[in-house]
Amino acid sequence: MKGGASRIGREICLALSSQHYSVLIHYRSGADQAERTKTDCLGAGASMAETICCDFDVPGERAGFIGSAASVFGRVDLLVNNASTFNYDDVRTFTEGKCFGTGNHACQCHR
C-alpha cells in the first residue's frame, strides 16, 4: 500500500486487513504513524503486516520498492498507489503551478 500510514491510505489498509489480507504499509516519513497503522491492521485481522520506508522521488529507492515488498511477503497480489505529496496553500495565493507540477502530487487549499 503506497502511502498507507495515514489518512485515506490508512483506511484502505484497515479495510484490507479486515478481509485478512497481508499488508505492507509504505511511508516516506512518519514511522510512528506507520507503526500504529501496522498494529491496528493486525488487530483488524491482517494475516501479516509490515512497514517500509521509501522516498519515490529517489530513483534507487523507487526501483527497489516492489522487490522489497516481494521479499517480505513472497509475492505481490495487489498494489494500491495512494502515495502523494501535499502542498498546502491558501485560496488567495493558489496557482495551478503549485498543485499541478511534475510528479505524483496532490494539493489541498485552505481558507
C-alpha positions as CSV (number, residue, x, y, z in Angstrom):
1,M,0.0,0.0,0.0
2,K,1.8,3.1,-1.2
3,G,1.0,5.9,1.2
4,G,-0.6,3.6,3.7
5,A,0.4,5.2,7.0
6,S,-2.2,7.9,7.4
7,R,-5.5,9.4,6.0
8,I,-7.1,7.5,3.2
9,G,-4.3,5.1,2.8
10,R,-4.6,4.0,6.4
11,E,-8.3,3.4,6.0
12,I,-7.7,1.3,2.9
13,C,-5.1,-0.8,4.8
14,L,-7.5,-1.3,7.7
15,A,-10.3,-2.4,5.2
16,L,-8.0,-4.9,3.5
17,S,-6.9,-6.1,6.9
18,S,-10.5,-6.8,7.9
19,Q,-10.6,-9.1,4.8
20,H,-7.5,-10.9,6.2
21,Y,-5.1,-9.5,3.6
22,S,-1.4,-9.2,4.5
23,V,-0.5,-5.6,4.2
24,L,2.8,-3.8,3.6
25,I,2.4,-0.2,4.8
26,H,4.6,2.3,2.9
27,Y,5.6,5.6,4.3
28,R,8.1,8.3,3.3
29,S,8.2,10.0,6.7
30,G,6.1,9.3,9.8
31,A,7.4,6.0,11.0
32,D,5.4,6.3,14.2
33,Q,2.1,6.6,12.2
34,A,3.1,3.6,10.1
35,E,3.8,1.5,13.2
36,R,0.4,2.5,14.7
37,T,-1.3,1.5,11.4
38,K,0.6,-1.8,11.4
39,T,-0.6,-2.5,15.0
40,D,-4.2,-1.6,14.1
41,C,-4.1,-3.7,10.9
42,L,-3.0,-6.8,12.9
43,G,-5.8,-6.0,15.3
44,A,-8.3,-5.7,12.4
45,G,-7.4,-9.2,11.1
46,A,-4.4,-8.8,8.8
47,S,-2.7,-12.1,8.2
48,M,0.6,-10.2,8.4
49,A,1.5,-6.5,8.5
50,E,4.9,-4.8,7.9
51,T,6.1,-1.3,7.2
52,I,8.5,0.0,4.6
53,C,10.1,3.5,4.2
54,C,10.7,4.6,0.7
55,D,11.1,8.0,-1.0
56,F,9.7,7.7,-4.5
57,D,11.5,10.8,-5.6
58,V,14.8,8.9,-5.2
59,P,15.2,6.6,-8.2
60,G,17.2,3.9,-6.3
61,E,14.6,3.7,-3.6
62,R,11.7,3.6,-6.1
63,A,13.3,0.8,-8.1
64,G,13.7,-1.4,-5.1
65,F,10.2,-1.0,-3.7
66,I,8.4,-3.9,-5.4
67,G,11.4,-6.2,-4.8
68,S,11.4,-5.3,-1.1
69,A,7.7,-6.0,-0.9
70,A,8.0,-9.4,-2.6
71,S,10.9,-10.4,-0.3
72,V,8.7,-9.7,2.7
73,F,5.6,-11.5,1.6
74,G,6.9,-13.8,-1.2
75,R,4.7,-12.1,-3.8
76,V,2.6,-9.0,-4.5
77,D,-1.0,-9.6,-5.4
78,L,-2.3,-6.0,-5.1
79,L,-0.6,-2.6,-5.2
80,V,-2.7,0.4,-4.2
81,N,-1.0,3.7,-5.3
82,N,-2.1,6.3,-2.7
83,A,1.3,8.0,-2.2
84,S,1.4,11.7,-2.8
85,T,2.9,14.9,-1.7
86,F,0.6,17.5,-0.3
87,N,1.3,21.2,-1.0
88,Y,-0.8,23.2,1.4
89,D,-1.9,26.6,0.0
90,D,-4.3,29.4,0.6
91,V,-7.1,30.1,-1.8
92,R,-5.9,33.7,-2.1
93,T,-2.5,32.7,-3.4
94,F,-3.4,29.5,-5.3
95,T,-1.8,28.9,-8.7
96,E,-2.0,25.8,-10.9
97,G,1.8,25.5,-10.8
98,K,1.8,24.9,-7.1
99,C,-0.5,21.9,-7.4
100,F,-0.1,20.5,-10.9
101,G,3.7,20.4,-11.3
102,T,5.6,17.3,-12.2
103,G,5.4,14.1,-10.3
104,N,2.8,12.5,-8.2
105,H,1.4,15.4,-6.2
106,A,-1.9,16.5,-4.7
107,C,-2.9,19.9,-3.4
108,Q,-5.1,20.9,-0.5
109,C,-6.1,24.5,-0.2
110,H,-7.2,26.3,3.0
111,R,-9.2,29.5,3.6
